Amino acid sequence: MFSKNIKSENQQVNLSFLKEYEIELWIKREDLIHTYVSGNKFRKLKYNILEAKHQQKDTLLTFGGAFSNHIVATAVAGNLNGLKTIGIIRGEELGINFSKVIAENSTLRVAHNNGMKFEFIQRDVYRKKSTPSFIKSIKEKLGEFYLIPEGGTNKLAIKGCEEVLTNEDEKFNYICSAIGTGGTIAGLINSTKSHQQVIGFPALKGDFLYDEIKQLVTKTNWSLETEYHFGGYGKFTKELIEFINQFKSDTGILLDPIYTGKMIYGIVDKIKKKQFEKGSKILAIHTGGIQGIDGFNRRLAKKNMDLIQV
């Protein structure tokens, strides 16, 4: 699947209030590329996997949390390409009762079923994962590997994300994307035309991403909307869950609560506040992440809250 260019379809969102504000909203269905290797995960992994093969490395190693979309995508993509995979997972306690964790955590279960080997490490050690001494210790323990950073963002990932937009997307005035590490939006910015504006919706709290993204791009046609994180990464409210379920009911499009749900909520809010001029054509990038909803619903069930309807 990585040896060819994949083009995803744009789906128009038909909600009554959009006509009232004379706005067109479309969603690029990157989530439909693959069940697990979808959205920006496919884009970020594409050239990294080709490079790993070029270097004749037979193992991919990467990092993530227990519900990481990146972890499961790397495991599945590696398996599809005949590569072994290793996941360095934050949280040493997860390895104590591995069989119970696998039974209850669909993300790690799918990764495990696709051959990924796990190293569960303490959180304070995990914070040092990018240091040369940590990488050296991992190589001494596990052998040679091709390293993919947490979240997948590097120069090759950005190159892959530059392929999201096509010539047909030149009609859009605004390109919107959720942001985790900044790699996806950097690729989008690099591939936009001069008349287009890119708006990023960070899933993390704080303004630090601005400086990180600025180092990855040369254009200035972008901005960040930092008020739609709902408390920070992985945080949510009853209002957000209700919005995701209503949007699914109205459009048939399922959003994830970590990234795309917050982005679409933000876009809708900005439209209703008349922050887009009349006649605007908006393209929102669906970056996937749907596989993580099962684990998220477990969190909701423990709080006796309504579940996300898949």
C-alpha positions in Angstrom: 0.0 0.0 0.0 3.0 2.3 0.4 4.3 1.9 -3.2 1.6 4.0 -4.8 0.0 7.4 -4.3 -3.3 7.2 -2.6 -6.0 9.8 -3.2 -8.8 10.2 -0.7 -12.2 11.6 -1.5 -13.7 14.9 -0.3 -17.2 14.7 1.2 -19.4 17.8 1.5 -21.0 18.4 4.8 -24.7 19.3 4.3 -25.9 21.1 7.4 -28.6 23.7 7.2 -26.8 26.5 9.0 -24.0 26.4 6.4 -26.4 27.7 3.8 -27.4 30.4 6.2 -23.8 31.6 6.5 -23.1 30.9 2.7 -20.2 28.6 3.6 -19.1 25.3 2.0 -17.6 22.8 4.4 -15.9 19.7 3.0 -14.0 16.9 4.8 -11.2 15.0 3.1 -11.8 11.4 4.1 -8.3 10.3 4.9 -9.8 8.1 7.6 -11.0 5.7 4.9 -7.5 4.9 3.6 -7.3 1.9 5.9 -8.9 0.7 9.2 -5.7 1.1 11.2 -3.1 2.8 8.9 -5.4 5.7 8.2 -5.2 9.5 7.8 -2.0 11.2 8.7 -0.5 7.9 10.1 -0.5 6.5 6.6 1.1 9.7 5.2 3.7 9.8 8.0 4.7 6.2 7.7 4.9 5.9 3.9 8.3 7.3 3.2 9.7 6.1 6.6 8.9 2.5 5.7 10.4 3.0 2.2 13.5 4.4 3.8 13.7 1.5 6.3 13.7 -0.9 3.4 16.3 1.2 1.5 18.5 0.9 4.6 17.9 -2.8 4.7 16.5 -2.5 8.2 14.1 -5.3 9.1 12.7 -3.7 12.3 10.8 -0.5 13.1 10.9 0.9 16.6 8.7 3.7 17.8 7.1 5.1 21.0 3.7 5.8 22.3 1.1 5.5 25.0 -1.3 2.7 25.6 -4.0 4.0 23.3 -1.7 5.5 20.6 -3.0 5.5 17.1 0.6 5.8 16.0 1.6 2.6 17.8 -1.1 0.4 16.2 -0.6 2.0 12.8 3.2 1.2 12.9 2.5 -2.4 13.9 0.0 -3.0 11.2 2.0 -1.1 8.5 5.1 -3.1 9.5 3.3 -6.4 9.3 1.9 -5.5 5.9 5.4 -4.7 4.7 7.2 -7.7 6.2 8.9 -5.7 8.9 9.2 -6.5 12.6 8.0 -3.8 15.0 8.9 -2.8 18.5 6.8 -0.4 20.6 8.3 1.4 23.6 5.2 2.0 25.7 4.8 4.6 28.4 3.9 2.9 31.7 5.8 0.1 33.2 2.8 -1.1 35.1 1.1 -2.2 31.8 3.6 -5.0 31.5 2.8 -6.6 34.9 -0.4 -8.4 33.8 0.1 -8.4 30.1 -2.7 -10.8 29.2 -5.2 -8.7 31.1 -4.0 -5.5 29.4 -4.2 -7.1 25.9 -7.7 -8.4 26.7 -8.9 -4.9 27.7 -7.0 -2.6 25.4 -7.9 -3.0 21.7 -5.1 -0.7 20.5 -2.3 -2.8 22.1 -4.2 -6.0 21.2 -4.3 -5.2 17.5 -0.6 -4.1 17.6 0.3 -7.4 19.4 -1.7 -9.5 16.9 0.3 -7.8 14.1 3.5 -8.9 15.7 4.6 -5.9 17.6 6.9 -6.6 20.6 6.5 -4.2 23.6 8.9 -2.7 26.0 6.9 -1.1 28.9 9.0 1.5 30.6 8.6 3.9 33.6 7.2 7.3 32.8 10.2 9.2 34.0 12.5 7.1 31.8 10.1 7.6 28.9 10.7 11.3 29.1 14.3 10.6 28.1 13.4 8.5 25.1 14.9 10.9 22.6 18.3 11.2 24.3 21.4 9.5 22.6 22.1 7.5 25.8 18.5 6.0 25.8 18.6 5.1 22.1 22.1 3.5 22.7 20.8 1.4 25.6 17.8 0.2 23.5 20.0 -0.8 20.7 22.3 -2.7 23.1 19.2 -4.6 24.4 17.2 -5.1 21.3 19.6 -4.8 18.4 19.5 -2.7 15.2 16.3 -0.9 14.2 14.9 1.9 12.1 13.7 4.6 14.5 10.4 6.5 14.1 9.8 9.2 16.6 6.7 9.4 18.8 3.8 10.5 16.7 5.8 9.8 13.6 6.9 13.3 12.8 10.2 13.8 10.9 11.2 15.1 7.5 10.0 12.0 5.7 6.7 12.2 7.5 6.2 15.8 6.4 7.1 14.7 2.9 4.2 12.2 3.1 1.8 14.8 4.4 2.6 17.1 1.5 0.7 14.5 -0.7 -2.6 15.0 1.1 -3.7 17.9 -1.0 -4.3 17.5 -4.7 -4.8 19.9 -7.6 -8.6 19.5 -7.2 -8.2 21.1 -3.7 -7.1 24.4 -5.1 -10.7 25.6 -5.0 -10.6 25.8 -1.2 -9.9 29.1 0.6 -9.2 27.4 3.9 -7.5 24.1 4.8 -8.1 23.0 8.4 -6.3 20.3 10.4 -6.0 19.0 13.9 -2.5 19.2 15.4 -0.6 16.7 17.6 3.1 17.0 16.9 2.9 19.4 14.0 4.0 17.2 11.1 0.7 17.0 9.4 0.0 20.7 9.3 3.6 21.4 8.2 3.1 19.1 5.2 -0.2 20.8 4.4 1.3 24.3 4.6 4.2 23.3 2.4 1.8 22.1 -0.3 -0.8 25.0 -0.3 -1.2 27.6 -3.0 -0.7 31.3 -2.3 -4.5 32.1 -2.0 -5.0 29.4 0.7 -5.0 29.8 4.4 -4.2 26.9 6.8 -5.8 26.8 10.2 -4.5 24.4 12.8 -6.5 23.2 15.8 -4.0 21.9 18.5 -5.2 19.0 20.7 -2.6 20.1 23.3 -2.9 23.0 25.7 -0.5 25.9 25.2 1.1 27.9 22.4 4.4 26.1 22.2 3.5 24.3 18.9 3.7 27.6 17.0 7.5 27.8 17.3 7.9 24.1 16.5 5.7 24.4 13.3 7.5 27.6 12.3 10.8 25.6 12.1 9.2 23.1 9.7 7.8 25.5 7.1 8.8 28.4 5.0 5.3 29.9 4.3 3.4 32.2 6.6 -0.2 31.5 5.4 -1.2 29.7 8.6 -2.5 30.2 12.0 -3.5 28.3 15.1 -6.8 28.2 17.0 -5.7 27.3 20.5 -9.1 27.6 22.3 -10.6 24.3 21.2 -8.5 21.8 23.2 -11.2 21.1 25.8 -8.7 21.1 28.6 -5.7 19.5 26.9 -4.6 16.3 25.3 -7.1 13.5 25.9 -9.4 15.8 27.8 -13.0 16.1 26.9 -16.4 17.4 28.0 -20.0 16.1 27.8 -20.6 18.9 25.2 -17.8 17.5 22.9 -19.2 13.9 23.1 -22.7 15.2 22.3 -21.3 17.2 19.4 -19.5 14.2 17.9 -22.6 12.0 18.2 -24.8 14.7 16.7 -22.4 15.2 13.8 -22.3 11.5 13.1 -26.1 11.4 13.1 -26.4 14.4 10.8 -23.6 13.6 8.3 -22.7 9.9 8.7 -19.1 11.0 9.5 -17.5 9.6 12.6 -15.0 11.9 14.4 -12.5 10.9 17.1 -12.6 12.8 20.4 -8.8 13.5 20.6 -8.3 15.3 17.3 -10.9 15.6 14.6 -13.9 16.1 16.9 -12.3 19.1 18.5 -11.3 20.5 15.1 -14.8 20.2 13.6 -16.3 21.7 16.7 -13.9 24.6 16.4 -14.7 25.1 12.7 -18.5 25.0 13.3 -18.1 27.5 16.2 -16.0 29.9 14.1 -18.6 29.7 11.3 -21.4 30.5 13.7 -19.4 33.4 15.1 -19.0 34.7 11.5 -15.3 34.4 11.5 -15.3 33.0 8.0 -16.3 35.4 5.2 -19.4 34.6 3.1 -18.6 32.4 0.1 -15.7 30.7 1.9 -14.9 27.1 0.9 -13.4 25.1 3.8 -11.6 21.8 3.6 -11.1 19.9 6.9 -8.7 17.0 6.9 -10.0 13.9 8.6 -6.7 12.5 10.1 -8.2 9.2 11.2 -7.9 8.0 14.8 -11.2 6.1 14.8 -9.6 2.9 16.1 -9.0 4.6 19.5 -12.7 5.2 20.1 -13.1 1.7 21.7 -10.6 2.5 24.4 -12.1 6.0 24.8 -15.6 4.6 25.3 -14.2 2.5 28.1 -13.2 5.7 29.8 -16.7 7.1 29.3 -18.4 4.0 30.6 -16.4 4.2 33.8 -17.7 7.8 34.3 -21.3 6.6 33.5 -21.3 9.0 30.5 -22.9 8.5 27.1 -20.7 6.6 24.6 -19.5 7.8 21.2 -21.8 6.0 18.7 -19.7 4.2 16.1 
